[in-house]
Amino acid sequence: MQKMGSAIILIILGLIVLAFPILGVIPAAVITGFLVLILGMGLLFGGIAEIGESAGLGIIEIILGLIALILGIGFIFNPALFSLVAGYLVIIVGLFLIIAGIVGIISKAGNSRWNGVVALIIGILYLIVGTLFKTNAAYLGILIGLWLLIVGIMMLFQRD
């Protein structure tokens, strides 16, 4: 019964987020922002502690910590920044998939050619989706809403 209740809540949340896509981006951005903020503080304090043993490593940790702090604060107060960064990350993954797909297609092994074709197609889809995320945060919200809806439906029909 508890799983059915969770499934229904996920379906309702998915429908709400699909109706108002930015409502899906804001909580994701804030939660990610707090996590990145904590990561930034950890890197910053770790870098300060490390600077006595290894100045170079300590400085790198401090710089990464400051970048993480800035991104974390940006994600919390500007969900569009979260969508932009998510878009760039998806584009980078898409580029890697396209490269892996091309390598798989030109390789000599028979089975890896089909894997290469699939990786190439998925890479192109990632490029398209990443570009959409960058241009409009609502697309990321729609994807979050679809994810909530699909997980809720799958939970509803899942057997114990």
C-alpha atoms as an extended CHARMM CRD file, in Angstrom:
* protein
*
       160  EXT
         1         1  MET       CA              0.0000000000        0.0000000000        0.0000000000  PROA      1               0.0000000000
         2         2  GLN       CA              2.8830000000        2.3590000000        0.7720000000  PROA      2               0.0000000000
         3         3  LYS       CA              4.3860000000        1.8070000000       -2.6830000000  PROA      3               0.0000000000
         4         4  MET       CA              1.0390000000        2.6170000000       -4.3080000000  PROA      4               0.0000000000
         5         5  GLY       CA              0.8280000000        5.8500000000       -2.3220000000  PROA      5               0.0000000000
         6         6  SER       CA              4.3360000000        6.8240000000       -3.3830000000  PROA      6               0.0000000000
         7         7  ALA       CA              3.5240000000        5.9870000000       -6.9970000000  PROA      7               0.0000000000
         8         8  ILE       CA              0.4090000000        8.1450000000       -6.9350000000  PROA      8               0.0000000000
         9         9  ILE       CA              2.3550000000       11.0450000000       -5.3730000000  PROA      9               0.0000000000
        10        10  LEU       CA              5.0490000000       10.7440000000       -8.0640000000  PROA      10              0.0000000000
        11        11  ILE       CA              2.4150000000       10.7020000000      -10.8160000000  PROA      11              0.0000000000
        12        12  ILE       CA              0.6880000000       13.7710000000       -9.3740000000  PROA      12              0.0000000000
        13        13  LEU       CA              4.0100000000       15.5990000000       -8.9710000000  PROA      13              0.0000000000
        14        14  GLY       CA              4.9650000000       14.6330000000      -12.5370000000  PROA      14              0.0000000000
        15        15  LEU       CA              1.7130000000       16.0530000000      -13.8860000000  PROA      15              0.0000000000
        16        16  ILE       CA              2.1270000000       19.2570000000      -11.8580000000  PROA      16              0.0000000000
        17        17  VAL       CA              5.7010000000       19.7110000000      -13.0790000000  PROA      17              0.0000000000
        18        18  LEU       CA              4.6170000000       19.0330000000      -16.6750000000  PROA      18              0.0000000000
        19        19  ALA       CA              1.9430000000       21.7150000000      -16.2930000000  PROA      19              0.0000000000
        20        20  PHE       CA              4.4140000000       24.1560000000      -14.6740000000  PROA      20              0.0000000000
        21        21  PRO       CA              7.9130000000       23.0490000000      -15.8140000000  PROA      21              0.0000000000
        22        22  ILE       CA              9.8570000000       25.6680000000      -13.8810000000  PROA      22              0.0000000000
        23        23  LEU       CA              8.4680000000       24.1760000000      -10.6430000000  PROA      23              0.0000000000
        24        24  GLY       CA             10.5740000000       21.1000000000      -11.4170000000  PROA      24              0.0000000000
        25        25  VAL       CA             13.7640000000       23.0370000000      -12.0570000000  PROA      25              0.0000000000
        26        26  ILE       CA             13.6710000000       25.2060000000       -8.9340000000  PROA      26              0.0000000000
        27        27  PRO       CA             13.8330000000       22.3810000000       -6.3400000000  PROA      27              0.0000000000
        28        28  ALA       CA             16.4690000000       20.5260000000       -8.3860000000  PROA      28              0.0000000000
        29        29  ALA       CA             18.5320000000       23.7180000000       -8.6620000000  PROA      29              0.0000000000
        30        30  VAL       CA             18.2360000000       24.5540000000       -4.9640000000  PROA      30              0.0000000000
        31        31  ILE       CA             19.0770000000       21.0270000000       -3.7880000000  PROA      31              0.0000000000
        32        32  THR       CA             22.0100000000       20.8030000000       -6.1960000000  PROA      32              0.0000000000
        33        33  GLY       CA             23.0710000000       24.2990000000       -5.1740000000  PROA      33              0.0000000000
        34        34  PHE       CA             23.2480000000       23.3470000000       -1.4980000000  PROA      34              0.0000000000
        35        35  LEU       CA             25.1930000000       20.1730000000       -2.3040000000  PROA      35              0.0000000000
        36        36  VAL       CA             27.6660000000       22.0770000000       -4.4920000000  PROA      36              0.0000000000
        37        37  LEU       CA             27.9320000000       24.7600000000       -1.7940000000  PROA      37              0.0000000000
        38        38  ILE       CA             28.8580000000       22.1090000000        0.8070000000  PROA      38              0.0000000000
        39        39  LEU       CA             31.3450000000       20.5890000000       -1.6540000000  PROA      39              0.0000000000
        40        40  GLY       CA             32.8580000000       24.0380000000       -2.1720000000  PROA      40              0.0000000000
        41        41  MET       CA             33.2440000000       24.6130000000        1.5600000000  PROA      41              0.0000000000
        42        42  GLY       CA             34.8640000000       21.2080000000        1.9550000000  PROA      42              0.0000000000
        43        43  LEU       CA             37.3010000000       21.8960000000       -0.8630000000  PROA      43              0.0000000000
        44        44  LEU       CA             38.0480000000       25.3630000000        0.4780000000  PROA      44              0.0000000000
        45        45  PHE       CA             38.7490000000       24.1470000000        4.0310000000  PROA      45              0.0000000000
        46        46  GLY       CA             40.6590000000       21.1300000000        2.7160000000  PROA      46              0.0000000000
        47        47  GLY       CA             42.7620000000       23.4020000000        0.5180000000  PROA      47              0.0000000000
        48        48  ILE       CA             43.5720000000       25.6910000000        3.4270000000  PROA      48              0.0000000000
        49        49  ALA       CA             44.6250000000       22.7000000000        5.5130000000  PROA      49              0.0000000000
        50        50  GLU       CA             46.5980000000       21.2210000000        2.5990000000  PROA      50              0.0000000000
        51        51  ILE       CA             48.5030000000       24.3880000000        1.7330000000  PROA      51              0.0000000000
        52        52  GLY       CA             51.0920000000       23.7140000000        4.4690000000  PROA      52              0.0000000000
        53        53  GLU       CA             52.0010000000       20.2940000000        3.0480000000  PROA      53              0.0000000000
        54        54  SER       CA             51.6490000000       20.9520000000       -0.6620000000  PROA      54              0.0000000000
        55        55  ALA       CA             51.1860000000       24.5460000000       -1.7770000000  PROA      55              0.0000000000
        56        56  GLY       CA             50.2430000000       23.6170000000       -5.3280000000  PROA      56              0.0000000000
        57        57  LEU       CA             47.5800000000       21.0920000000       -4.3280000000  PROA      57              0.0000000000
        58        58  GLY       CA             46.2440000000       23.4380000000       -1.6610000000  PROA      58              0.0000000000
        59        59  ILE       CA             45.8930000000       26.3100000000       -4.1280000000  PROA      59              0.0000000000
        60        60  ILE       CA             44.1050000000       24.0550000000       -6.6460000000  PROA      60              0.0000000000
        61        61  GLU       CA             41.6670000000       22.9000000000       -3.9410000000  PROA      61              0.0000000000
        62        62  ILE       CA             41.0310000000       26.4970000000       -2.8630000000  PROA      62              0.0000000000
        63        63  ILE       CA             40.3570000000       27.5850000000       -6.4630000000  PROA      63              0.0000000000
        64        64  LEU       CA             38.0150000000       24.6170000000       -7.0490000000  PROA      64              0.0000000000
        65        65  GLY       CA             36.3100000000       25.3730000000       -3.7310000000  PROA      65              0.0000000000
        66        66  LEU       CA             35.7210000000       29.0000000000       -4.7000000000  PROA      66              0.0000000000
        67        67  ILE       CA             34.3250000000       27.9330000000       -8.0850000000  PROA      67              0.0000000000
        68        68  ALA       CA             32.0130000000       25.4320000000       -6.3700000000  PROA      68              0.0000000000
        69        69  LEU       CA             30.8830000000       28.0800000000       -3.8540000000  PROA      69              0.0000000000
        70        70  ILE       CA             30.0540000000       30.5090000000       -6.6570000000  PROA      70              0.0000000000
        71        71  LEU       CA             28.1910000000       27.8230000000       -8.6470000000  PROA      71              0.0000000000
        72        72  GLY       CA             26.3270000000       26.6250000000       -5.5410000000  PROA      72              0.0000000000
        73        73  ILE       CA             25.1450000000       30.1240000000       -4.6780000000  PROA      73              0.0000000000
        74        74  GLY       CA             24.2740000000       30.6880000000       -8.3360000000  PROA      74              0.0000000000
        75        75  PHE       CA             22.2220000000       27.4790000000       -8.5140000000  PROA      75              0.0000000000
        76        76  ILE       CA             20.3250000000       28.4060000000       -5.3420000000  PROA      76              0.0000000000
        77        77  PHE       CA             19.4250000000       31.9360000000       -6.4200000000  PROA      77              0.0000000000
        78        78  ASN       CA             19.2600000000       31.4710000000      -10.2060000000  PROA      78              0.0000000000
        79        79  PRO       CA             17.7570000000       28.1890000000      -11.4620000000  PROA      79              0.0000000000
        80        80  ALA       CA             18.4500000000       29.2790000000      -15.0470000000  PROA      80              0.0000000000
        81        81  LEU       CA             22.1820000000       28.9480000000      -14.2870000000  PROA      81              0.0000000000
        82        82  PHE       CA             21.5410000000       25.3610000000      -13.1770000000  PROA      82              0.0000000000
        83        83  SER       CA             19.7710000000       24.6920000000      -16.4700000000  PROA      83              0.0000000000
        84        84  LEU       CA             22.6290000000       26.2880000000      -18.4190000000  PROA      84              0.0000000000
        85        85  VAL       CA             25.2980000000       24.2070000000      -16.6640000000  PROA      85              0.0000000000
        86        86  ALA       CA             23.1900000000       21.0500000000      -17.0380000000  PROA      86              0.0000000000
        87        87  GLY       CA             22.8620000000       21.8290000000      -20.7470000000  PROA      87              0.0000000000
        88        88  TYR       CA             26.6200000000       22.1590000000      -21.1670000000  PROA      88              0.0000000000
        89        89  LEU       CA             27.2360000000       18.9170000000      -19.2780000000  PROA      89              0.0000000000
        90        90  VAL       CA             24.7370000000       17.0580000000      -21.4570000000  PROA      90              0.0000000000
        91        91  ILE       CA             26.3900000000       18.5170000000      -24.5710000000  PROA      91              0.0000000000
        92        92  ILE       CA             29.8260000000       17.3720000000      -23.3710000000  PROA      92              0.0000000000
        93        93  VAL       CA             28.5030000000       13.8570000000      -22.7370000000  PROA      93              0.0000000000
        94        94  GLY       CA             26.8890000000       13.9470000000      -26.1950000000  PROA      94              0.0000000000
        95        95  LEU       CA             30.2110000000       14.8510000000      -27.7860000000  PROA      95              0.0000000000
        96        96  PHE       CA             31.9310000000       11.9670000000      -25.9950000000  PROA      96              0.0000000000
        97        97  LEU       CA             29.1970000000        9.5840000000      -27.1740000000  PROA      97              0.0000000000
        98        98  ILE       CA             29.5550000000       10.8120000000      -30.7570000000  PROA      98              0.0000000000
        99        99  ILE       CA             33.3240000000       10.2780000000      -30.6460000000  PROA      99              0.0000000000
       100       100  ALA       CA             32.8680000000        6.8100000000      -29.1060000000  PROA      100             0.0000000000
       101       101  GLY       CA             30.2400000000        6.0380000000      -31.7480000000  PROA      101             0.0000000000
       102       102  ILE       CA             32.5260000000        7.0240000000      -34.6010000000  PROA      102             0.0000000000
       103       103  VAL       CA             35.3420000000        4.9260000000      -33.1310000000  PROA      103             0.0000000000
       104       104  GLY       CA             32.9470000000        1.9800000000      -32.7860000000  PROA      104             0.0000000000
       105       105  ILE       CA             31.7210000000        2.3480000000      -36.3670000000  PROA      105             0.0000000000
       106       106  ILE       CA             35.2020000000        2.4260000000      -37.9130000000  PROA      106             0.0000000000
       107       107  SER       CA             36.5260000000       -0.4340000000      -35.7590000000  PROA      107             0.0000000000
       108       108  LYS       CA             36.9660000000       -3.8950000000      -37.2410000000  PROA      108             0.0000000000
       109       109  ALA       CA             34.7640000000       -5.7870000000      -34.7560000000  PROA      109             0.0000000000
       110       110  GLY       CA             31.2760000000       -6.5690000000      -36.0710000000  PROA      110             0.0000000000
       111       111  ASN       CA             29.2720000000       -6.0720000000      -32.8860000000  PROA      111             0.0000000000
       112       112  SER       CA             30.9560000000       -2.8170000000      -31.9050000000  PROA      112             0.0000000000
       113       113  ARG       CA             29.7960000000       -1.2220000000      -35.1630000000  PROA      113             0.0000000000
       114       114  TRP       CA             26.1620000000       -1.4890000000      -34.0770000000  PROA      114             0.0000000000
       115       115  ASN       CA             27.1120000000       -0.2430000000      -30.6250000000  PROA      115             0.0000000000
       116       116  GLY       CA             28.8590000000        2.6490000000      -32.3590000000  PROA      116             0.0000000000
       117       117  VAL       CA             25.7400000000        3.4910000000      -34.3650000000  PROA      117             0.0000000000
       118       118  VAL       CA             23.6420000000        3.4850000000      -31.1980000000  PROA      118             0.0000000000
       119       119  ALA       CA             26.2030000000        5.6570000000      -29.3620000000  PROA      119             0.0000000000
       120       120  LEU       CA             26.2820000000        8.0670000000      -32.3090000000  PROA      120             0.0000000000
       121       121  ILE       CA             22.4890000000        8.4010000000      -32.3690000000  PROA      121             0.0000000000
       122       122  ILE       CA             22.2750000000        8.8690000000      -28.5920000000  PROA      122             0.0000000000
       123       123  GLY       CA             25.1270000000       11.4160000000      -28.7580000000  PROA      123             0.0000000000
       124       124  ILE       CA             23.2440000000       13.4520000000      -31.3560000000  PROA      124             0.0000000000
       125       125  LEU       CA             20.1100000000       13.3190000000      -29.1820000000  PROA      125             0.0000000000
       126       126  TYR       CA             22.1710000000       14.5040000000      -26.2020000000  PROA      126             0.0000000000
       127       127  LEU       CA             23.4310000000       17.4560000000      -28.2500000000  PROA      127             0.0000000000
       128       128  ILE       CA             19.8740000000       18.4280000000      -29.1440000000  PROA      128             0.0000000000
       129       129  VAL       CA             18.5740000000       18.0400000000      -25.5840000000  PROA      129             0.0000000000
       130       130  GLY       CA             21.5910000000       19.8720000000      -24.1100000000  PROA      130             0.0000000000
       131       131  THR       CA             21.0370000000       22.7680000000      -26.4780000000  PROA      131             0.0000000000
       132       132  LEU       CA             17.3880000000       22.9350000000      -25.4200000000  PROA      132             0.0000000000
       133       133  PHE       CA             18.3760000000       22.9500000000      -21.7180000000  PROA      133             0.0000000000
       134       134  LYS       CA             20.7500000000       25.8590000000      -22.3210000000  PROA      134             0.0000000000
       135       135  THR       CA             18.2010000000       27.9460000000      -24.1560000000  PROA      135             0.0000000000
       136       136  ASN       CA             15.1860000000       27.4320000000      -21.8880000000  PROA      136             0.0000000000
       137       137  ALA       CA             14.9880000000       26.0480000000      -18.3450000000  PROA      137             0.0000000000
       138       138  ALA       CA             11.4300000000       24.8690000000      -19.0080000000  PROA      138             0.0000000000
       139       139  TYR       CA             12.7570000000       22.0040000000      -21.1580000000  PROA      139             0.0000000000
       140       140  LEU       CA             14.7040000000       20.6740000000      -18.1850000000  PROA      140             0.0000000000
       141       141  GLY       CA             11.5290000000       20.9870000000      -16.1100000000  PROA      141             0.0000000000
       142       142  ILE       CA              9.5910000000       19.0060000000      -18.7080000000  PROA      142             0.0000000000
       143       143  LEU       CA             12.2170000000       16.2670000000      -18.5890000000  PROA      143             0.0000000000
       144       144  ILE       CA             12.0200000000       16.2040000000      -14.7700000000  PROA      144             0.0000000000
       145       145  GLY       CA              8.2010000000       16.0070000000      -14.9640000000  PROA      145             0.0000000000
       146       146  LEU       CA              8.3510000000       13.1560000000      -17.4750000000  PROA      146             0.0000000000
       147       147  TRP       CA             10.8240000000       11.3310000000      -15.2630000000  PROA      147             0.0000000000
       148       148  LEU       CA              8.5450000000       11.6850000000      -12.2160000000  PROA      148             0.0000000000
       149       149  LEU       CA              5.5390000000       10.5250000000      -14.2260000000  PROA      149             0.0000000000
       150       150  ILE       CA              7.3060000000        7.5010000000      -15.7410000000  PROA      150             0.0000000000
       151       151  VAL       CA              8.7970000000        6.3990000000      -12.4060000000  PROA      151             0.0000000000
       152       152  GLY       CA              5.3860000000        6.7770000000      -10.7580000000  PROA      152             0.0000000000
       153       153  ILE       CA              3.6540000000        4.7140000000      -13.4450000000  PROA      153             0.0000000000
       154       154  MET       CA              6.3630000000        2.0410000000      -13.2810000000  PROA      154             0.0000000000
       155       155  MET       CA              5.9970000000        1.8690000000       -9.4830000000  PROA      155             0.0000000000
       156       156  LEU       CA              2.2380000000        1.5880000000       -9.8340000000  PROA      156             0.0000000000
       157       157  PHE       CA              2.4730000000       -1.4730000000      -12.0800000000  PROA      157             0.0000000000
       158       158  GLN       CA              5.4880000000       -3.0660000000      -10.3860000000  PROA      158             0.0000000000
       159       159  ARG       CA              4.8600000000       -6.3230000000       -8.5770000000  PROA      159             0.0000000000
       160       160  ASP       CA              6.2700000000       -7.0020000000       -5.1400000000  PROA      160             0.0000000000
